[in-house]
Amino acid sequence: MADETPEEEVAAPVEEEVEMSVLDALKEVLKKAMVHDGLRKGLHECAKALDRRSARLCCLAKDCENDEYKKLIRALCTEGEVHVVMIDNGKHLGAWCGLAKLDDDGEVKKAVRTSCAVITDFGEETRALTILLDYLQKQADGAEL
């Protein structure tokens, strides 16, 4: 009789399926790539990764002032058949790539602008990566029509 102890059922934490925007998915994918040493930032590193054909995804800032810079990155992406995601602001891209100082609350205090970032290794398979790749596939299918 002493062996009869009620077993408590431990419910597994249920993850809520919250709709994730493509921008949020991109932020998460960039962070995962940075953790797994698969993120290249800046013109020199990105051009090397694109030229070696080790790039999987390229992020380019729309507010880049240098047109030759944009032409070079787009040409290398086209040559290597790498998807390009256009980001509105280079400071946001820099903050997402880890080029920012954070305050005590974890908010961005000062961000360094970067015009280009390339992912060479996505790291682990996540829901955000699936959302981002589905979005890119839809974009590619729409361009082919």
Salt bridges, closest charged atoms under 4 A:
GLU17 OE1 - ARG127 NE 3.47
ASP24 OD1 - LYS27 NZ 3.85
GLU65 OE2 - ARG113 NH1 3.18
GLU79 OE2 - ARG53 NH2 3.19
ASP88 OD1 - LYS62 NZ 3.30
GLU124 OE2 - LYS32 NZ 3.20
GLU124 OE1 - HIS36 NE2 3.79
